[in-house]
């Protein structure tokens, strides 16, 4: 596998993971959008600021669930 192939594979995993997170957030009733242009604030925009604490808790839960 070439260096370029490895970079492409990493970017595809990243793209798919961001899409999965957005889908899961929508299932929880949280509006989220994918950012563009290498936004320094991150890859996902949480539309309603009051949802941020719930999003953080969901991310912690998923991390525990998926890493065990």
N, C-alpha and C positions, 0 to 999 in steps of 0.2 A: 504494500500500500504506500502510495506517495505521500509526501507532506501535505499536498493539496487535498488529497482524498481524506486524510485524517481531519483536516480543518473543516472540510465540507461535512463530514460525519458529525463532528462536534456541533456545528451550527444547526444541522438538521435535528439533533437531539434537543438542543436549546429551543429551537422554534416549536417543536412538538410539545415540549414541557410547558412553555408559556401558554400555548393553546389549550392544553389540558387544564392548567390552573384557571384560566378564564372560564372555561366550561364549568368547572367545579364551583367556582364562585357564583356563576349565574344560577346554578342549581340551589344555592343557598340564598338566592334573592339579592345578590350583590352585583351592582353594575360595575363592570370593569372593561377597559379598552386596552388594546396593545398600543404602546407608544411607537414613535417612528424617529428616525434620524439619530440613533445612538443617544437617546435622551439621557443626560447624566443623572436624572432622578430615578431611573429604572426602566424596566421593560413593560410594566403594567401600571395603568392609571386607574386608581380606585375613584370612581366618580363622586361618591358621597363621602365626605371626610368622616362622618360619624360611623361609617362602616370599617374604618381602619383598625380599631381594636379587635373586632371580630375576625377580620382578615388575618391579623397577626396570630390570633389563637388558632385559626384553621391551619395556617402554615405550620405552626408548631406541632399540631396534631398529626398532620400529614407526614411531617418529617419523622416523628416517632413511629407512626404506623408503617411507613414505607422503608424505614431503615432497620426494622427488626425482622 
